[in-house]
Amino acid sequence: MKTTNVLFEVGLEEMPARFMNNTEQQLLENTKNWLEDIRLPYEQITTYITPRRFAVLIEGLTAKQADQEEEAKGPAEKIAVDEDGNWTKAAIGFSKGQGKNVDDIYFKDLNGTRYAYVKKFQEGEAAEKLLSGFKDIIVGLNFPKNMRWSDQTIKYIRPIKWLLALQDNEVIPFEIAGVETGNTTHGHRFLGEQVVINDPLKYEQLLREQYVIASTAEREGMIQEGIRQLSEEHNWVVPMDDELLTEVTHLVEYPTVFYGTFSESFLHIPKEVLITSMKEHQRYFPVQSKDGELYPYFIAVRNGTSDHIENVSKGNEKVLRARLQDAQFFYEEDQKQPIEKNLAQLDRMVFQEQLGTIKDKVNRVVEISKLIANKLNLTEKEGNQIIRAAQISKFDLVTNMVNEFTELQGIMGRKYATIFGEDEAVAQAIEEHYMPVSANAPLPKSTVGSVVSVADKLDTIVGCFAVGLRPSGSQDPYALRRQALGIIQIMESKQWKVNLSQFIGEVLSLFVDKEMLTEDKKAAFEQLEIFFKQRAAYIMKEENIEHDIVDAVLIGQIEDVSFMKAKAKLLAKKRYDSHFKDNQEALVRIMNLANKHEGEAEVDESKFVNAEERDLYTAYLNIKSDYKKALDHHEEEKALHILSSLSAPIHAFFDHTMVMDKDQDIRENRLALLRFIANDITQFADLSKIQWKQHQV
């Protein structure tokens, strides 16, 4: 079958680098889906993106849709044909609607009824009649931020400057925002020229001749190779920051790697400050020794050739020198102001209008830190370190350095705290209490840092819920979801055998005492529990624990996540264990019937009628203490084994007892007995939620 090659390119003003990866992914996926929808097979799709363009090359595209023959179903035979055997209006209308006549109708059985059918032949359309529809793919791309320009109504990432659309050597006609398609593209803004494309397969090479490397992967490879060569030549180590590499790749169309230097006198400034100045502000790669010592050099990437690269290097050195001079000034000035003076300024910084100042937040974090420390039974020394770390955790927010480099909050707090003679554990905790800063970022290593981190995050989350600031959809301005994940991850990593629901309740009470709660306390607590359970569920599902088991272990309060995971993994095994089937059926039967009893009535032994209900009650009382002890010690297998010992008395109970007795007192007492046992079973998990699969073994 004849094939064709197709090229689309959109030329724009420079796009933000941070949006380009997603744009290229959308372009590829949307193009594949579009070609599938219009039934045009192809051999290969290649996408390209640079700051000034994105493009898609479709190779080996079938030049014509395949012909289709399909069957159209009409009315039932008894509706299509009257009693005299004549075609009805329904049959005539059906055939006309399909472009046929009644002579084309035939009948087939479908589920015991005969229906009218006709066969339709649809000739495939030529590709050239369909390709202009790619306009919808271009217009339909989604961007985090859009803009309007001139008198255009379209909103797009940047103004469109040119459109290239080719099928082999023919232009595919369409127009967007007043720009019509053609067969020309533009090279590098300063080094290239306008160029005519007459063959889509020559697109990449023709751009290369105009100093544009259209392939993202190739540009990235050129940068990596340039860094490698400089590293080998000078015996340097250049830690590869993937985010920085991606950003720099998307900032240039023709990358040339070079290096520069700065004065060794700046090396007394903390390494983190120098690296931040280079990476975040100038997009430079820092240079280190094999021992991790920072060298007074940097590596950068030019958008152009190596011509006059020495001048480019000197210009970059001059810009960096000014940055580092500012950093040096900030560093020296900050050391003139003691911690206590910085703390006094925190009451001028608003944390959130309803939640008060940063000083107010710090005071709450101190209280919450004490609460957590008491639950963990820490030493007096650790308790004092935690209190001091919480008290000064935010002092660096008013420093010049953090004001200039906000990403250094906590890091500079640790540096300055050490300089001012604070305990090293306290200084470390100041940096660690912001951890984790992202989903897969490092967690605090120290106990002191972990406690203050959890306290700080609990204050933010519970405080926001207390005043009605909850995440909704994709909106989470205070990053509450990330912070909740951080709390759970820290507690799990430190193996804290504590109840998170209790923490949440006690912190919420703190806001009640301060008269900061804007809604019902019970409702706020329930919403907080749901919120944290959603985060715990996410963590467990990331470890391939199935959703029904996750729901089962999250039925009660949020306890130690490690224990919840252990219970979940045990139940995941038991669901396929045929030997557990009898125990599972007994326990689940208890839970299913117990759900019919919503009262709080006590079990009254005097109302027992038969031996089986008395035996079940006695059996449970006999195991209750050991069962609770196993739960308290997080011995999941032992706890489930103890519960399983109730299997025989449960089955005997149901074999000889009518739970829903006509006598209301007897019925209510039996339901109370089941609820009494089910409540404690639920402390392990709600087994009724699990889809048991022992029959598959």
N, C-alpha and C positions, 0 to 999 in steps of 0.2 A: 504494500500500500504506500502511496506517495506521502512523503513527510515534508515538513517545512521547519524553519528556525525562526523564532520570534524573540524580539528584544523590546523591553520597556524600560525607560529611564525617566526619573523625575529629578530635575535640577532645582536646587533651592538655595536660599541664603543659609549660612552655616547653622547646622543643627546642634543643640546641646549634646555633648558626648554621652551624658548619662541616659539619654533616651534611645540611643542608636541600636543597642543590642536587641531590645524589645521590638523596635521597628523592623529590623531585619527578620526576626523570628515570625512576626505577624505576616510580613510580605511573603515568606516561604509557605506558611501554612494556608494563608488565604488564597494564594495562587493555586496550590494543590487542590483545595476544595472547589475552587471555581472551575478548574479544568475537569474535575470529576462531574460537577453539575452540568456542564455543557457537553459532556461525553466526548472529550477529545483526549485520547491517550497520548503519552509523550515518553521520551527516553530519559531525559534528565532535566532538572531545574537547578539553576545556579543563581544565588542572590549576591548582590554587591551593595556595599554602603560605604560612603566617605562623608566627611562633614558637609559636602555640597551636593550630594546626590544619593539616591538609592535606585537600584535597578534589578531586573530579573531577566535571565536568559533562559528560554525554553527551547531545548534541542530535541530534534526528532519528533516534533508535534505532528500528529496525524492531520493531513490536509482536509479531511472531510469526516463528518460524523458517520458512524456505521448506520446503515438502514435498519429500521425497526419494524417488526411485525408483532402486533399485540392484539389481545382478545379483549373486546369490550362486552361487559355483561349488562343485559337489559332486564325487562320485566319477566315475571314468571309466565310459563306457557298459558296458564288459564286466564291470564290478563292480556297476553299478546294475541290470542286467537279466540274468537267468539264461538258460540255453540254450533254455528253453521260452518265452522272451519275457515272463516274469513279473518284477515288481519284487522286488528282493532286500531283505533287511533294511537293507542300507547305504543304498539309495535311500529306503526308508520313513523311516529315522532322519534322513537328511539333510533331507527335506521337513518333517518334524515340527519339527526343530531350527530351521527358518526360519519356523515358524508357517504352513506351507503343507501341502498333501497331494500325493500322487504325480501327481494329474491336472495339477498346475501345472508339472511338470518338462518341460523341453525340452533338446535336445542341440545342442552347437556344437563345431566343430573348434578345437583349440588345439594348435599345433605338431604337427599330424598325428594327434592323438588326440581322440576325441569325448568330451566331458565333460557331465555333467548340470548344469543350471542352473535356478534359479527367480528370478522377479522379486519384489522386496520393495518395498512402499510404506510409507514412514515419514512420518506426518503431523508437521509441524513443531509444536513446543511454543510456548505463549505466553510472552512475555518475563517476565511476572510470576512464572512458575514457575522461572525460571532466575536471576533477578537476585540472590536471596539468596546465590548462590555467590560474590558479591563479597567476602564475609567472608574467603575464602581469599586474596584479593589483599591485603587489609589485613594479615592475620596473616603472610603470606609475605614482606613487605618485609624487606630485610636492612639492618642498621645496624652500624656499626663497634663500638659499645658498647651493651649492653642493660642493663635493670634489672628486678628483681622488686619488687612492692609488695603490701602487705597480705597476704592468704592466697592470692593468685593464683599459679598455676603458670606462667603465660605470662611470657616474657621479651620486653621491648619497649623502645623508645628512651626513653619516658617513660610514666607512668601515663595510661591512657585515662580521660577525664572524661565525654565524651558521644559518641554516635554519631547521625548524621543520615543517613537513607537514604530517598529519595523516588523514586517513579515517578509523574510528574505530581503529583497531590495525595495519593497514597496512600503510606503508609509501607511500606517493604520490610522484613519482619521477620527479624531475626537478632540474635545476642547475642555479645559478646566480653568476656571477663574480668568477667562479671557486669554489664556495661553493655548495655542493650537499645537498639535503634534507635528513633528518634522523628522528629519533624518540627521540632525546635527546635535553635537554635544560640545561641551567646553572642557578644556584641560585645566591644569593648575591655575589658580587665580593670578599668579604673578609670572609663572614660567611657561604656561601653556597657551594654546590658541584654540579657536573654534575648529572643530574637525567634523567632516562628513562621514557618516557610517553607512556603507552600502551592503555590509554583510554582518549580521548579528554575531557570527562566530569570531569576527575580528575586533569586537568591541574592547575586550580587555587589553589586547596588544596596542591598538590605536591610542587608548588612554595612556598606556605606559609611555608611549612616545611623546605624550604631552605632560609627562611628569605627574601622572595620577596612577597610583596602585589601587585598583578598584577592590581587590580582595582583602577583606579584613584579616583573614588568616595569614596572608602573605605579608601585610604590613606589620603584623605582630611578630612574625618570624624574623623580619628584617631588623626590628628593634631588639629582639632577643639576641640575634647573632651579633649585632653591633656592640651590645653590652658584654657579651661573652668575649669578643675580641679584645676590648679594652681591659677587661678583667684579667685575661691571660697576659696581655702585654705589660701590665703594671703590677701584677700579682695582687690584685684586689679581690675582695669578696663583695658582691652586690646582692643583698637579699632581694629576691623577686617578689614584689607586692602585686598580686594578680589584679586587684582593683585598680591600682595605679597604671599597670601595664595596659589594661583594657581602656582606661580613660585616655591615656596618651595615644594609643592606637587610633582612637576615634577623633583625635584632635588634628591629625595630619593626613595629608593625601600622599605625600612622598617623604617618608621618614629618613632622616640622616642622624645617626647617633654621634654625640661629641661629649667632651668633658670640660669641666672648669674647676677652679680652685677657690678657696677662701682662706682668710688668715687663720693661722693656728691659735691666735689669741682668743678666738671665739670658742675654742674647745673646752674652756672651763664652764661654759653654760651647759646645763643638763642635756644629755644626749637626746632626750625625748623632744626638747624644744627645738634643737637644730634639725632633727629629722622632720618634725611637723612643719617647720618653716620651709624646708626643701620640698616635701611631698605635697602638703595640702595647699600651700600658697604658690609654689613655683612649678609643681609637677616634675621635680627632679628625683632621681634615684640616688639615695645616700650610698657612700662607699665606706666599707669597713675592712678591718684586718681579719685574719682567720680566727683571732681570739674575740672578735666582736667589738674591737675598739674602733671608734669612729675616726676616719681620716678626713683631712680638710679638702676633700674633693667632692664633686657631684657629677652625675651623668644626666644629660638632657637629650631631648629629641627635637631636631629642627624640622620644620615643614618645608623642605626644599633640598637642594643638592649640597655638596660639600664645598662649593665655591665660597671663598672668603670666610670659612668656618671659624678662623681665629678671631675675626671681628665679632662674630656671633657669640663666641665663648666669652669674650671680654665684656660684651653688653650684658650677658646673663650674670656674670660675676659681679658687675656693678649693682644690678638689681638685688641680688642676694645679699651683698654686703650691707645695703641699706636695711634690709629685713633683719639681718642678724644684729645690726647696731641697735635697732629698736628692741629686739629681744634682750640684748645685754643690758640696756637701760632699764627695762621692766624688771629684770631679774635682780639687779642691784637695788632698785628702789623698793621692791617688795620686801627685801630683807631688813629695811629700816623700820618697818612697821610690825610690831609684835602681834602674836595671835590674838590676844585679848582685845586689842584695838580693832582688829578685823571683825571679831565676833560682835562688837558693839554696833557695827554698821549693818549687820544682817537684818535688823528690825526696819531698815529702810527699803529692803528688797522684798517685793510682793511675790509670794509663791503662787497663790491663787486668791482671787478676790474674797471668796467665802471661807477659805481655809487659812487666811492670814499671811503673815510674812514668813520669810525663810527662818527667822528667829523662832517664830511660833512652831514651825515644822520641826526645828532642831529640838525644842523642848519636848515635843511629843515623841520624837524618835528616842530621846533619852529614856522616857517612861516605858516605851515599848521594848527597848533593849533590856531594861531591868527585868521586865516581865518574862522575856525569853530566857535570859540568863538564869533566872530563878527556876524555870522549868527544866533547865539542862543540868542543874546541880554542879555548876562550875566552881572552881576555886575562888577564894577571895581576891587573889591577884588578878585572875582573868575577869572577874566582875568589875574590879576597879578600872582595868584597861578598857573594857567595853564602855563603861560610863564616860570615861575621858574621850574615847574615840568618837562616841556619839555627840558629845558636847562640842567638839571642834571639827566635826566631819565636813562642815560647809564653809569653814573660814576662808578657804582659798578662792571662793566665788567673788570676793571683793578685791582680789589682787589684780595688779596690772596685767600680769602674764595670762591669767585665765580670762580676763576681759578681752584680751587680744586673741588668744588661742583657746576658745571654749572647749575644744576637744581634749585639753590638758587638765580639765577639772579632776580632782582626785590625785592625779599624777603629781601636779605641782604641790598639792596639799601634803603629800607624803614627803616631797623634797624639802619644803619649807619647815614642816614639823620636825624633821630630822635636824635641820640647821638650828632650830630654836630649842633643841635638846629634849624633845618629847621621847617617850619610850618607843623603841623600834616597833613593838607590836601595835602600838597606837598609830604610829605613822603609817605602817603597812595597811591597817584597817581603813584609814582615810581613803587610800587608793582603791582598796578592794570593795568598799561598800557600794560602788557604782556597778560592780560586776554582777551578772554578765551584761555586757553592753549590746549584745545582739544574740540571735537564737543559738548560734554554735560557738559563742565566744567563751573564753576561760571563766571558770567560777572562782570565787575567793578560796584561797588556800588555808588561811588561818581561821581559827574558831572565832576570834574577836571580829575579824572582818566579815565573817559569815553572819554573825548575830546582828551587827549594825546594818548590813546589807538587807537582811530580811526585815528588820525593823523599819528601815527607810522605805522599802517597797510596800510593806503593809500599811504604813501611814498614808502613802500616796493613794493606794487602791481603795482602802476602806474610807479614807477621807473623801475621795471623789464620789464614791457610791453614797456616802452620807449626805452629800449636798446635791445629789442628782446628776452627777457628771459621769455617765456610763458610756462605754463604747457602743456604737451602733453601726452595723454594716461594716464598711471599710474605714469608718471614722473612729480613730482612737488617738486623739491629740496628745494624751498624756502617756501613751505607750503602756496602758494598763495590762494588755494581754501579754506583752513581752515581760513585764515585771512579775506578773503572776507565774509565768513559766519559770522565771528566774528563782522565785521563792521555792517552788516545788523542786527544781533541780538542785538548789543548795541544800535543802533539807534532806534530799535523797543522798546526795554525795557525802554529807556529813553523818548520815545514818542516825538522824535525830529521831528517837522513838517518842514523838510528840504528836498531839492531835491538832491539826491545822484548823479545824473548825472551832476548837476552843480558843485558839489565838485570835481568829477573826472575831469571835464574839466578845472577847475581852478588849480588843482594840476598838470595836464598835462602841462598847460601853464608855470608853475614854471620850469619844466624841459626844456621847449622850451627856456625860458629866460636864462637858464644856459647853453644852447647849448649842451644839453645831449641827445636830441632826435635823434635816428638813422634812423627814417623812417618818412613818411608823418603823420602829426599831426591828420588829419581827420581819416585816416585808423587806427591809434593807438587808438583814442577815440572810434571808432565804435567797435573795438575788446574788449576794456575795458567794454563798455556797454553790449556787448553780454556775456562777462565773468560774470559780476555781475548779469545780468538777469538769467543766468543759476543757480547761487547760490540762488537767490530769488525764482526761480521756485522750486528748491529743497526744500526750507523751506516750501513753500505753499503745495507742494505735500505730504510732511511729515504730514501735517494737513488734508490730504484726500481731498484737493481741486483738482478737475479733470483737466486734462491737457489742455483741450480746453479753460476752463475759465482762467486758469493760463496764457495761450498764449494771451487771450483777454485783460487782465489787464496789461500785460507787453509790450503792443504794443508801447507805447511812451517812455518818459524818465523814469528813475527809481526814483520814488518819495518816500514819506514816506511809508515804507513797511506795517505798520499797516493800513494805508488807502487803500493800494492795497488789502490787505487781506479782509478788510471790504467790498470793492466793489466786490471782488470775491465771498464772502459768500452771498452777496445780490443777485448777478446774479445767483448763484447756486440755490437759492430759486425761482427766477423769471423764470428760465428755465422750471419749472413744473407748473407755475401759468397760468392757461388758461385765466385769466382776463388781463394778460399782453401781450397776443398773438398779439392783434391788434397793440399795441404800438411797440412791437418788430419787427413786419413785416414792419411797416412804417420806423423805424430807420434803419433797415438792408437794406431795399430797397435803401434808400439814399446812404448808404455806398457802396453797390455793384455797383451802377451806377457811383458814384463819382470816383471809381477806374479807370474808363475809361478816366478820365481827369487828365493829368499829368502836365498841364501848371500852371503858376502862375498868370493868368489873373484875374483882379479885376471884381467884379460883377458890371455891368452897368445897372442901373435902367431904363435908357432910351431905352434899348433894350428889355424890357419886352413886351410881346405881349398880354398876357391874364391876367385876374384878379387873377387867382390862383397862378401864379408864383410871382406876386407882393404881394399877401396875405401871401405866405409862407415866403418870404424875410422879410416882416414886422413883422410877428409872431416871427421869429427867433431873429430879432433885439430887440424885446420887452423882450424876456426872457434871452438874452445873458448875461446881467450884473448880474442878479440874479443867473444864472447858474454858472458863473465864481466865484461868491462870495461863493456859496455853495461848490464848489470844493476847494477854498482857505481855507474854514473853516472845510474841511473834513466831510461834511455832505452828505454822499453818497446817502441816501434815498431821501433827498430833491433834490439833483442834478438829480437823475434819474427821479423823479416825474416831475421836470421842463422840462426835455427832452421829457417826455411822452406827455406833453401838445401839442407838435407839431404833434401828430398823425393825428388829423383831417385835418389840412392844408396840410400835406404831402400826405395823401390819395387823397384829392381834387386836388392837383397838378398833381398827376400821372393819375387821372381819366380824366383830361381835357387837359393834356399837352403831346405832343410828344417831348421827350427830344432830340432825335437824328433828329432834324429838318433838312430839306434839305438845309436851309439857314445856312451857316457856322457861321456867326456872332451870330445868335439866338442860334444855337446848342452849340457853345463855351460858350456863356453867361449862358445858363442853366446848363451846366456841371460845370462852375465856381461856380454857386450858390450851387449846390450839394456838391462840394468840400469844399466850405466855411463852410457849415453846418457840413459836415462829419469830417473835421479837428477838430472841437470843440467836436463832439461826441466822437472822438477817445481819447480826453483827459480824458474821463471817462473809455472807453474800446472800443476795436474793436469788436463790437457786431456781426459782420459778421463771426467771428471765432467760435462762440458758437454753439453747436449742440442743438438747442431748442427742448424741449420735452413736450411741453404743451399738445400735442395730446395724451400723455400717461395717462393723468389725468382722 
